[in-house]
Amino acid sequence: MSESPAVVWLRQDLRLADNPALAAAVASKRPLIVLYVLDDETPGPWRMGGASRWWLHKSLAALAADLAKRGATLTLRRGDAAKVVPAVVRESGAGAVYWNRLYEPHARTRDETIKAALKKAGVTVESSSGALMFEPWMIRTKADQPFKVFTPFWRACLQQTTRSLAPAPRKLTAYTPSLPSDTLDSWRLVPTKPNWATGFEPLWKPGEAGALKALDRFLSGCLEHYPDARDQLGTHGTSRLSPHLHFGEISPLQVRTATESAAAHEPRLQRGADKFLTELGWREFSTNLLFHWPTLPEQNWRDGFDAMPWRDDNAAFEAWTRGRTGYPVVDAAMRELWITGYMHNRARMIVASFLIKHLMIDWRRGEAWFWDTLLDADLANNATSWQWVAGSGADAAPYFRIFNPVTQGERYDADGAYVRRWLPELAGLDNAYLHNPWTAPESALADARIKLGETYPHPIVDHAMARERALAAFAEIRNA
Ligand code: FAD
């Protein structure tokens, strides 16, 4: 065995199974330094948000324990990775560095700089594909352009073969002596005063074992009915794998392989499997867009939207963030987000549409709020989805499709379970008025102990007026 160690630099791939960078490092037969760098400097405004930091803490703790079982340690360092990684290489005399690729623009620039510097110093650097099934440069139109529309993109993906799964190494040989490491607690990733994350604890199990468990639960209990149940707000009909996928505790290839195998054993699962894999396809598509259009998180993809007369209404924005808009389905969703760090996909579309179209507030403010509060905050998925709802993105929903929050609530939360769960102050209201309490007769409100304007707000904006206002604004930018 060569004594010069290999550094495995883990980032959004906090797992041992199907980790191509780790597998390559093990294959090098060098003793390993497994490194995680908390880099708050490179991402600029996209520094990891509060909820994500909570997840990161738990996930790194789980990873460190998994590594220890196989004989390795996790070295933690903080700072600009462009300085930290070469410093670790110098300190240890490492001869090779391995990582799985990231696609965020700031990470790509940083990684290219690190790669060039290390190679110049004679260090082997190998980057692998671990976060996606299909590298963005692999999937091109017949005219050799990146895809801008999802359906043909995904069709093209499904014609490609994928790499094989890399099994988890049984044993790891750690480099000794181990390098100095920060303690996880010293990073203060979990909130204390106040601890706004108490609602996260019972719901989530960050780490590789938690990811596999979530996948198992979904495949055995939800896959069959996924195409219909995924839109129902009050049911737990989706996988809730998004934070696990974002942090790379499980790879999309593992998810796809397990899903296809479940459907191969039970043909009745095929319809659910196809739909579910299409959603994973949206994840690939979003990253593909970010890769080819790196300004996606900050700039309208369709520049016609630059002229949109956004309103600078801080009071309305605050009411939205706090779940106090007076529209129950919007408020339930915003409170679900605050309490659990998660929001149902249908609800994300409803609240995003409400912010952009009813309140005429710039989608970037909503994007930033989600960035800070979602456990699955992901630059590509978040930016693509916000622009999709706004109508400013590639393959976006048309701007004139304006969700009516009352009918959306009635359709996707027909029994009111979702609203009652997150808005206990409305729990006693009859279903007939639950999604539009302002239409309830005084007696129904009194029976349910509701005083509009006191225990629950009046709507902060009138739906019909807001709809006309948004359509007029859109007509204006279209004709400009
Ligand atoms: P499932 O339905 O079980 O889907 C499986 C996986 O497919 C998800 O875990 C996710 O990785 C991927 N996926 C599903 N839907 C989408 C989608 N529309 N776009 C991209 N990938 C998708 N997802 C994030 O992971 N991070 C975000 O920051 C994020 N922000 C969003 C913002 C808005 C305004 C909207 C409308 C959607 C956003 N999404 C985001 C997409 C989607 O809402 C979540 O991925 C999904 O709700 C996660 O729940 P799940 O894991 O149970 O999904």
Residues whose N, C-alpha, C, O or C-beta is under 5 A from the ligand:
A	BS01	FAD	T238 S239 R240 L241 S242 L245 E279 L280 W282 R283 S286 M343 H344 N345 R348 M349 A352 D376 A377 D378 N381 N382 S385 W386
